[in-house]
């Protein structure tokens, strides 16, 4: 028997709301299968199980807020045939009680906000529409259902989700600034060869299969990290751990407000076309609130691109426990001197933020040099 626990999806996460079970008692599950949805300050996240087995008992009901580490369900392996006793389940619930059940009585404390009762479907729809459930609750009797959300869709409410996300980001960045000794290196990259090559590639494919410069740049980062792996990893318990897999966190602006950086899992094993497909899928699911837990916990480095907003230089803050962040600026027409000739080329500023505990300026410079060389010889990207 083993316990399926409320996962930690970041250093700033202390608790989350179990929104929905996607399995029931008796269902057989396999490693990597999504079995539940939880709500955090980053949105609604799908969480996976990390073992094969059978759902023996569900310990927490939907719409319950739980601390990280709370047992949510009990799973037995296929070889085990002995059901969990009621005493075992009761003990698990007692030792790690969900927050809502463990909270003291605050009925007389008017300063403590009460959690709004709403169905999972209503809560998700309210988030999509930017509606504040607390304000809707003031004019509703009992639990808020989907029909109530849909009827209020054209009424102006402001959602607190952006504030919650901003608070989570602020917490993580404060920790990063306090603990990580940053160093910054910047290089000007001539993007003309890569962009011309990409234009030729796209001439021979359908519109749907066309590759954007963003995917090309991500692919170049991944190839450079294979040559300079020290930047791809974590600083944990006072030690530098290099990650064998490359899972770049991609900064994605959400439609309502805020930024999220889910991991492009397994990027090392993707060619350029597959990188584009995976990026499209990741952006779509991030904005729809359909990310998985692994995509929010396994980033081994972060890539942030603010070029579409006209920013030329990006000096980012490393997200702990990662040890590096790559900031990319706008591609602009710039005078470029080469072989005693001055021409106008399309140039991008690439900036590396490194953790000085894990690497030094030479390591960062080697990475930027390799990144540049790959983009000057774009056939390597295939």
C-alpha positions in Angstrom: 0.0 0.0 0.0 1.1 3.6 -0.6 -0.3 7.0 -0.1 -0.9 9.5 -2.9 0.0 12.8 -1.4 -0.8 16.4 -2.2 2.3 17.4 -4.3 4.5 20.4 -3.9 4.5 22.4 -7.1 7.0 25.0 -6.1 8.9 26.4 -3.1 6.1 29.0 -2.6 3.3 26.4 -2.4 2.0 25.5 1.1 -1.5 24.2 0.2 -4.0 23.7 -2.6 -7.6 22.8 -3.2 -8.5 19.4 -4.4 -10.9 20.3 -7.2 -11.8 17.0 -8.9 -11.0 13.3 -8.9 -10.7 11.7 -12.4 -10.7 8.2 -10.9 -12.9 6.3 -8.5 -12.3 3.5 -6.0 -11.4 0.3 -7.7 -9.9 1.9 -10.9 -6.6 0.7 -12.2 -4.1 3.5 -12.7 -0.7 3.6 -14.5 2.4 5.7 -13.9 2.0 9.2 -15.4 -1.8 9.0 -15.5 -3.7 12.2 -14.5 -6.0 11.2 -11.6 -7.0 14.6 -10.1 -7.1 18.3 -10.5 -6.0 20.8 -7.9 -6.3 24.6 -7.6 -3.2 26.6 -6.7 -2.3 30.3 -7.0 -1.0 29.4 -10.5 -4.4 28.0 -11.6 -6.0 24.6 -11.9 -3.3 21.9 -12.4 -3.7 18.2 -13.4 -1.7 15.9 -11.2 -0.3 12.5 -12.1 0.2 9.3 -10.2 3.8 8.0 -10.1 3.2 4.3 -9.8 1.0 1.5 -11.2 -1.8 0.2 -9.0 -5.4 0.3 -8.0 -7.3 3.1 -6.2 -8.0 1.4 -2.8 -9.5 4.4 -1.0 -10.1 8.1 -1.6 -9.4 10.1 1.6 -10.2 13.6 0.6 -13.4 14.9 -1.0 -13.4 17.6 -3.8 -13.5 21.2 -2.8 -11.2 20.6 0.2 -8.1 22.6 0.9 -5.1 20.5 1.9 -1.6 21.1 3.0 1.3 19.9 0.8 2.0 16.3 1.9 -1.6 15.4 2.9 -2.6 11.9 1.9 -5.3 12.2 -0.8 -5.8 8.6 -1.6 -4.4 5.1 -0.9 -3.1 3.0 -3.8 -2.3 -0.7 -3.7 -0.2 -2.5 -6.2 -1.6 -5.2 -8.4 0.1 -7.9 -6.3 -1.7 -6.7 -3.1 -5.1 -8.1 -2.4 -5.6 -6.9 1.1 -7.9 -3.9 1.4 -7.0 -1.0 3.6 -8.7 -1.1 6.9 -10.9 1.7 8.1 -8.5 2.3 11.0 -5.6 2.9 8.5 -7.6 5.4 6.5 -8.8 7.2 9.6 -5.2 7.4 10.9 -4.1 8.8 7.6 -6.8 11.5 7.7 -6.0 12.3 11.3 -2.2 12.6 10.8 -2.5 14.9 7.7 -5.9 16.5 8.0 -7.0 18.8 5.1 -6.8 22.4 6.0 -10.6 23.1 5.9 -11.2 20.2 8.4 -8.4 21.2 10.6 -9.2 24.9 10.9 -10.5 26.2 14.2 -14.0 27.6 14.4 -13.8 31.2 13.1 -17.6 31.7 12.9 -17.4 34.7 15.3 -14.2 36.1 13.6 -15.5 38.5 11.0 -11.9 39.3 9.9 -11.4 35.8 8.4 -12.8 35.3 4.9 -14.8 32.1 4.4 -14.2 29.9 1.4 -17.0 30.2 -1.2 -19.0 27.1 -1.9 -19.0 26.4 -5.6 -19.0 23.4 -7.8 -15.7 22.5 -9.6 -17.3 23.4 -13.0 -18.5 26.8 -11.7 -15.1 27.6 -10.1 -13.3 26.8 -13.4 -15.8 28.8 -15.5 -15.5 31.8 -13.1 -11.8 31.8 -13.5 -12.0 31.7 -17.3 -14.5 34.6 -17.3 -12.7 36.6 -14.7 -15.5 36.5 -12.2 -15.0 36.9 -8.4 -16.8 34.0 -6.6 -16.8 36.0 -3.3 -18.8 38.8 -4.9 -21.2 36.3 -6.5 -21.7 34.6 -3.2 -23.1 37.8 -1.7 -26.1 37.5 -4.0 -26.4 33.7 -4.1 -28.1 31.2 -1.7 -26.1 28.1 -1.1 -23.6 26.6 -3.4 -22.8 28.4 -6.7 -23.4 26.2 -9.7 -22.4 26.6 -13.4 -25.7 28.2 -14.4 -25.2 31.0 -11.9 -21.7 31.7 -13.4 -23.1 31.8 -17.0 -25.9 34.1 -16.0 -23.4 36.6 -14.5 -21.0 36.4 -17.4 -21.8 39.9 -18.7 -21.6 41.5 -15.3 -18.4 43.2 -14.4 -16.4 41.5 -11.6 -12.7 41.5 -10.9 -11.0 38.2 -10.2 -8.4 37.9 -7.4 -6.5 35.2 -9.2 -4.1 37.6 -10.7 -3.3 39.0 -7.3 -2.7 35.5 -5.9 -0.4 34.7 -8.8 1.5 38.0 -8.3 1.9 37.2 -4.6 3.3 33.7 -5.4 5.7 35.2 -8.0 6.8 37.9 -5.5 7.5 35.3 -2.8 9.6 33.2 -5.2 11.5 36.2 -6.5 12.2 37.6 -3.0 13.7 34.2 -2.1 15.8 34.2 -5.3 17.1 37.7 -4.7 17.9 36.9 -1.1 19.7 33.6 -1.6 21.1 33.5 -5.2 24.3 35.4 -6.0 23.4 36.3 -9.6 25.9 37.1 -12.4 24.8 38.4 -15.8 26.4 37.9 -19.3 25.0 39.3 -22.5 25.8 38.6 -26.2 24.5 40.0 -29.5 23.4 37.2 -31.8 23.2 37.7 -35.6 19.9 36.0 -36.3 19.9 36.7 -40.1 21.4 33.3 -41.1 18.9 31.4 -38.9 15.9 33.4 -39.9 16.7 33.0 -43.6 17.2 29.3 -43.2 13.9 29.0 -41.3 12.1 30.9 -44.1 13.3 28.4 -46.6 12.2 25.5 -44.4 8.7 27.0 -44.0 8.3 27.3 -47.8 8.1 23.6 -48.1 5.5 22.9 -45.4 1.9 23.6 -44.7 0.8 26.6 -42.7 -0.1 24.4 -39.8 3.4 22.8 -39.8 5.3 26.1 -40.0 8.0 26.6 -37.4 8.2 29.9 -35.5 11.5 31.6 -34.4 10.6 30.9 -30.8 10.8 27.1 -31.3 14.1 27.5 -33.2 15.6 29.5 -30.4 14.4 26.9 -27.8 15.9 24.2 -29.8 19.2 26.1 -30.0 19.2 26.6 -26.2 18.7 22.8 -25.7 21.5 21.9 -28.0 23.8 24.4 -26.3 22.9 22.9 -22.9 24.0 19.5 -24.1 27.5 21.0 -24.6 27.4 23.1 -21.4 25.2 21.0 -19.0 26.3 22.8 -15.8 23.7 25.4 -16.4 20.9 22.8 -16.6 20.2 21.8 -13.0 19.5 22.8 -9.4 21.1 24.1 -6.3 19.8 22.0 -3.4 21.0 21.3 0.1 24.2 23.3 -0.5 25.1 21.3 -3.6 25.0 21.7 -7.4 23.1 19.0 -9.1 23.3 18.8 -12.9 20.1 17.4 -14.5 20.5 14.7 -17.1 17.2 15.6 -18.8 16.6 19.0 -20.3 13.2 20.5 -19.3 13.3 24.2 -20.1 10.7 26.3 -18.4 9.0 28.5 -21.0 7.6 31.9 -19.7 4.1 32.1 -21.0 1.8 35.2 -20.6 -1.7 34.2 -19.6 -4.7 35.8 -21.3 -6.2 37.3 -18.1 -3.0 38.3 -16.2 0.2 36.9 -14.9 3.0 34.8 -16.3 3.6 31.1 -15.8 6.7 29.0 -16.7 5.8 25.4 -17.3 8.4 22.9 -18.4 8.8 21.6 -22.0 9.4 18.1 -20.8 11.9 15.9 -22.6 13.1 18.7 -24.9 16.4 17.0 -25.5 14.7 14.2 -27.4 12.7 16.5 -29.7 13.7 17.6 -33.2 12.8 21.1 -34.4 9.4 20.2 -35.7 8.5 18.3 -32.5 9.7 21.3 -30.4 7.2 23.5 -32.3 4.4 21.1 -31.8 5.1 20.7 -28.1 5.5 24.5 -27.6 2.0 25.0 -29.2 0.5 22.4 -27.0 2.1 23.8 -23.9 1.0 27.4 -24.5 -2.6 26.2 -25.3 -2.9 24.1 -22.1 -1.2 26.8 -20.0 -3.8 29.4 -21.0 -6.6 26.9 -20.6 -5.5 25.9 -17.1 -4.7 22.3 -18.2 -1.1 22.0 -17.1 0.2 18.9 -15.3 2.0 18.8 -12.0 5.3 17.6 -13.6 5.2 20.6 -15.9 5.3 22.9 -12.9 7.9 21.1 -10.9 10.6 19.8 -13.2 11.9 22.9 -14.9 15.7 22.6 -15.2 16.3 26.1 -16.6 14.1 29.0 -17.6 13.8 30.7 -21.0 12.0 34.1 -21.1 11.4 36.0 -24.3 10.1 39.6 -24.1 11.0 40.6 -27.7 7.4 40.7 -28.8 7.0 43.7 -26.4 9.9 45.6 -27.8 12.3 44.8 -25.0 15.9 44.5 -26.2 17.7 43.3 -23.0 16.2 40.9 -20.4 17.9 40.6 -17.1 15.8 37.9 -15.3 15.8 36.6 -11.8 16.6 32.9 -11.4 13.7 30.8 -10.1 15.0 28.6 -7.3 16.2 25.9 -7.2 17.3 26.4 -10.8 20.8 27.8 -11.4 20.3 29.7 -14.7 17.8 31.8 -16.7 18.1 32.9 -20.4 16.5 36.2 -21.3 15.9 37.0 -25.0 15.1 40.4 -26.5 13.6 41.8 -29.6 15.2 40.9 -33.0 16.0 44.3 -34.5 17.8 45.6 -37.6 21.3 46.6 -36.6 24.5 47.7 -38.4 26.8 44.7 -38.3 30.5 44.7 -39.1 32.0 41.5 -40.6 35.0 40.9 -42.8 35.6 44.7 -43.2 32.1 45.2 -44.4 29.2 46.8 -42.6 25.7 45.5 -43.4 22.3 45.6 -41.7 21.5 42.4 -39.9 18.7 41.1 -37.7 20.2 41.0 -34.2 19.0 39.6 -30.9 20.4 40.3 -27.4 20.7 37.1 -25.4 21.3 37.5 -21.6 22.3 34.7 -19.2 21.6 35.0 -15.5 23.7 32.5 -13.6 23.9 31.3 -10.0 27.5 32.0 -8.9 27.3 29.2 -6.4 26.9 26.6 -9.2 28.8 28.1 -12.1 31.0 31.1 -13.0 31.3 33.6 -15.8 33.5 31.3 -18.0 30.8 28.6 -18.0 28.2 31.2 -18.9 30.4 32.5 -21.7 30.9 29.0 -23.1 27.1 28.5 -23.2 26.5 31.8 -25.0 29.3 31.1 -27.5 27.8 27.6 -28.3 24.3 29.1 -28.5 25.6 31.7 -31.0 27.5 29.1 -33.1 24.4 26.9 -33.5 22.3 29.8 -34.7 25.0 30.7 -37.3 24.9 27.1 -38.5 21.1 26.5 -38.3 21.3 23.0 -40.0 22.4 21.7 -36.6 18.8 22.5 -35.3 17.2 19.7 -37.3 
